[in-house]
Amino acid sequence: MEYFGRIMKGVGGLYTVRTDEGMLLQCRARGLFRKDGVKPLAGDWVTVSAAQDSATIVQIHPRKNMLLRPPIANIDRLVIISGAVSPSPSLSVIDRLTALATYRRIEPVVVFSKCDLHDVSDYVQIYRRAGFVSFAFSSVSGEGVSRFLPLFSHAVCALTGNTGAGKTSLLNRLSPELALDTGEISKKLGRGRHTTRCVELFPLFDGYIADTPGFSALDFENGDLIAKDELASCFPDFDTYTPDCRFTGCSHTVEKGCAVLQAVRDGKIEPSRHASYVTMYSEVKDIPQWQLDRRKT
C-alpha cells in the first residue's frame, strides 16, 4: 500500500513519515536515492510503500526550497533567534542567514531572546528597517511570545540561531507537552551545549516547527554561497537604491556614484548590514559561477 506524507525526522538512515491519514511510519529510503546523490530531508513530501513489516520511501516529490545546513526542505519561514546576552548577537551571522533565506525564497524573521536580561530594541530596529519582521521576546517572562503564533500557524517554520539562544526553551514555552531537553549555558565557553542533534518537525498550531542545530553547525562554504551578481538582491534594504547607481553592474562596495553607498552615508542603510554584504561579496567575487554551481550539488 502506498501513502503520501511528510518526513518529520531522519536519524541513521531511518525516517519518520507522517502520512495524510495521520499515521507515523518508520521508513528506509530506496537505495536508488543514494545512487543518484539525493538524500531525503526533514520537510520532504514523499511517497511511501508499506508492507506488513516494512515501509520504504519510494519517491521524493519536488522541493520548493531547501537548506543544506540545517538540512531541511519546503520551509515557509526561517526564524533566526539570537540571544541578547550569553552569547550576544552576531549581526554578521544574522545577515548571512537573512541573505541565504531570501536567496532560497524563504521568509526570514529575526527575533532576539532574553529581552528580560538586556534591552535589544536597537537590534530590532536594524532588522525592521531592513524590511524583516523582527521583535524581542523572553521565554522566562513570556514577553513577546504570543507574536510567534501567527507566524507559526499553517506554516512550516525552521528555528535556527546561535547555540544557547533559547530555541528549545521557546518551543517548550509554546508547547510544554513537547518537553524538549535544554542545555545550560557554559560560562567557560560563552555558549550553550548542543541539545538538538538532528532536524525534527513538530506539529504545532496547525503547522510544523523545526528545531535545528545552532550556528556552529551551519556551513556557508559548501553550497550556501551566493553568487556576487545575485547577492545585492538578497539584501532587500538595498532594493530602493540599486536602480539609481551610476554604473550598470555596480558592486555596491567602492564605486563612485553608487546609490547604496550614499544611502549608507545618509543613514538610510545600516552600516552593519552593508559591512556584512561587503564581506560576503569579497568571499565570492573571484569564484567562477561553475564552481558555485558544483558546490550546490
ABEGO torsion letter per residue (X at the ends): XBBBBBBABBBGGBBBBBBAAGBBBBBBBBAAAAAAGBBBBBGBBBBBBBBAABBBBABBBBBABBBAOBBBBGBABBBBBBBABOBBBBAAAAAAAAAAAAAAGBBBBBBBBGAAABBAAAAAAAAAAAGBBBBBBBAAAGBGAAAAAAAABGBBBBBBEBBGAGAAAAAAAABAAAGBBBBBBBAAAGBBBBABABBBBBBBGGBBBBBBBBAAABBAABGABBBAAAAAAABAAAAAAAAABABBGBAGAABBGBAAAAAAAAGABBAAAAAAAAAAAAAAAABBAAAAAAAAX
